[in-house]
Amino acid sequence: MTQDHRATIPLAGSLAADEHVQNRRAMTRTILTMMSAALLAFTIPIVWGTLSGAFEIEDSLLILSIDALVIGSWWQARRGQWRPGSYLAPASMFMLGLYGSYFVGLATSFVLFYAIALVLASLLLGTRAIWGLLVLVLVAHLGLGLTRATEPLAAEVPAIITFSGALVGLGLLLWFASHQITTVLAQSRATAVRLQTEIDGHARAEEALRASQALMHSLIESLPQNIYSKDMQGRFIFANQRYCATEGKAAHEIVGQTDYDLHPPALADKYRADDRQVMEAGRLIEIVEEHQPLGKEKFYVQVIKAPLVDARGAIAGTLGIFWDITAQQRAAHERERLIAELQAKNEELERFTYTVSHDLKAPLITVRGFLGLLEQDALVGDHERMRADMQRIKGATDRMRQLLDELLELSRIGRLLNPPTTVPLTVLAQEAIRLVQGRVAARGVQIALEPDLPLVYGDRVRLVEVLQNLIDNACKFMGDQAAPRITIGRRGTDRDGKPIVYVADNGGGIDPQYHEKVFGLFNQLDPRTEGTGIGLALVKRIVEVHGGRIWVESEGQGKGSAFCFTLPDKPAA
């Protein structure tokens, strides 16, 4: 026997005792009510018979006395005093039986009241009262019946046997029935108590489960992360308030939907593939991915996707939790961009250092060499040669000064000289043309400005330098062109919306293998031309400082070239 089962026995006994008392109280009141009505119906004809001379006055007095006792007990039972009535009910039936035994004898039909008395005793007083009352009934009836018998004793034997056997049989039947009923009721009570205990246990478990679910729901709803779950078919079965706010929908608008109802098709395909992977592998995954509700901007999230398991341990879908990391991703991308830019600048600085060292060394070697020649010419007194040597030294120093000035200018490009403004490119082009008008006129170059030149945003002085250098460079490398021409125009916008501007000429052109090299520091494709080779490097640096880019387009020698570049037309957002 288990501890829980043993614990139910005292409880069952206590409950059974209380229930037995309640049953006896109710049964006593019911029986007294029925007896009062039955005795009243029995009394009326007896009293009527007494008044008509059919019965003796003692008969009426006896029945009226019994009526008074029964009705009085019924009244007391209604007021809560039911125990006297539980004894009086079988006693009154016994008295009626005695009345028949005394006045009629053994063959009286009043023996029915003895049977009723036994039944009432079994119902109201228990099985022990049956046997005591049965003995009392047999003694009283046989004793009174025999004293009143008019026939010989031998003639009364059948009646005695019949009466005694019937009452003993009835007593046995009542005892057995009462015992069985008591056993069944005890078992029923124990079963009821056990069931009630189990029901109470289930109720407590359900209450604990509801409390746990409420706690879990509160926890999920209070978390700053987006949480959702889906079934095997990818239909949403739960979404917390944070996820609903992210999607811009109420929970009932999300539950039952799929990713294809909430996200662009490409992302929905990706999400569904992830769900299949998680369910097939039975393992969670943690990744960074794009997230974009329909009609909203795309952003980056850190997401954990795990299999959703039911009560039997079987995979029933997927569970997901994610949070916005767009700021971190942008910071990471910006860090990578800055690292790449720093690396590029370091490489540029390395090339710059090498180039400056190489190009500054040439005039120094020239100066040193002609100083030696100057010394020799001075010793021999060759003044004409001395003047030539000094002129060569002066040219070398002028070359060095020019290189240093342009290097200084290049180093300043990263700083804007003036506050940026929005200005028409036509105005900038006209100003640049005036600055190089001497070279333009000397070469006989025609310059055409297209009518749809855009507005640009930046440092006006620097932007004029860009156009000035490109126009001057085009004039220098015009070659033997009989009708030299330069065109400044616009060619749509790039993918970032910046206008594309070009300075095109019909001059000597540039071989495609040199398209990148022309923007390098001190790079001159034709060493015979004047200049230091810094002009296009300056142009590239200015354009990039303004957030644009520059490139050259040319099919080769003698086919002209077009320098294309982009510039912003408004401040950066």
Steps between C-alpha positions, in 0.01 A plus 500: 500500500647836401548787739244711312246219516562446876457871556153490346365240751468729806365773278251259344392379847447852625308600192298176515401567865389851420313379195333221705372751752369724224331203332335382824376852573346534156360146501344548846322816392378335180375184677326698774329711235379191314393328824306807615307502176444123502390492866265787440341305217488189725357692798204653325314169430580367848363812671202487264451133586517579872239769463277256310550226758719274287812552716559549865598839638835354602577437134459865413697616805791270412521612140460865597780465756729353237401781261588757762842346565585469129382850412683642802820323394456631144467852634813463713691354203415806291658712774817286499419256781488190283648231725184433712306459182747237368404282801133594510431407138575125533360502858160629383479226237595248770219632723246455220624145460458442874148633475418238239674219692311580818154557364497269195752224570761316295309515174468877500585696190659758730821302468567725198583777749774281650655467154478877453659547844793276397546692174497834681746371760740390226472836329514728803687305769733262314536123464549433873155636580346249258590197712397657831168610363446163329544315831269747671238460227510118516471492878227764519289367213524134591447574868202727449363290215509177698334659800216611281481179295165316501627199305723219633875567476539238232259695282707817542833341397463581127431864580795510740736344244374721220527818708839416651650384169375803318641742758831314529528490120417867483761573766765303313406672176514842662833421668653374178363790297615750761845340516534503122373852471737611775794330327411646162448844651834478683674403177315773314597752764865390485490517121333840516759624747782365283346653189449828683863489614613434144268772370640741758851395399421553133338833583811607691720380215286687247511810717878469529520449123284807439717701739814374325354582160400847622851555634655378174265720297584805715870425464477460122296818464740701719814398309643759258554227236264397221366148570285280277418136428379318189352158424644241263342676200657833590178657631542735795341368820636764740652848487580720799414869510852606403480290181154641425636854538792416269263367233246780556214250545280368781555145626182368336623639167824299529381168646409263215709694246832393344821689421372547146214709641731720709830536310634543143518169307880473504518538878200268548680229298808544718300482826314188386829330404639578846188351664539176303868480595420546871219239498698244300820536706321541834756765602483874548686746281619852582562733209490862387247563226292768335145564618244705311126515569292580193492874438783574743875558486744209512714458812741246650416262784680244715269198500484165678282234333429180691274194458163522680432176692154379612409312823602167345845627406422513126599803290184699433640814337755774564562762767680825424638795695678797344608857574604799290876538450487748213702757694768241581510383138533853372777563752674180389467594133624850576793354693585272209469792260728715713750217534499448123531874446786522749672207332457666160635829635795320655572336167457838331732659753757230437481560124500875561814476712675290240393730215597821682836351592560399138380825338673733745825307460524588128535879539737449795723282282486770232601769748783290639629410154504857370656628821797275416508634145466852632805447720702374206390788277588749774850357529563545128320836492238394243235759582271400218488142621457621858187699402362192323570282804331749730201515267474121516522510882231769511271287279547201726420705813194651329387149414547394863308806626215422260489141617496605866226760442278251323567237767396753762184574302427128474538459877241774555234340282351307796400833660228714342609861458146644508160396638323275246223660295267404216613658174417446128770301322469742205627784721794289619589400142493861379730605785742215425507593128595858587790371713648298209394737222863560394570132428156455342557792264856394420380156391193631324272269699121535479324432832129409501282495814194277482178674608392243765796526735386422858528674833786363714571527871850558637796733547473740206875571482592132493234416241633775273845337536354170376362653180808723453739203517286285269467778239873583524590131473278460190667800334851367573429157348295617204772375260489603133121535490408756235172600669555443872181491702409451868145423616375527858170319552287272711418129468213410736565387858679212670334237721526735801318778316806719449520679161770372261703781338754458220776708338556350153752591229589383150871499573771235522308247707628255765581135456264289723795350688577846643146592608582447868864609486421853381362585845821395677737745658767640261379269224556663157419293193710738289813615685551770239195696613523772761376447853576272791237227456309605815200667328279193454598372848372833637177465304444145626566603859259797486221291345540224759504749791159618374370142506519443123713290268683561171600286205620540143344361181706473180525248220873566451753723333358767267136433601453764765412449866226584750565554871180414686435578866214516748425772755221538758217740418390542865640451850541141618206373707 
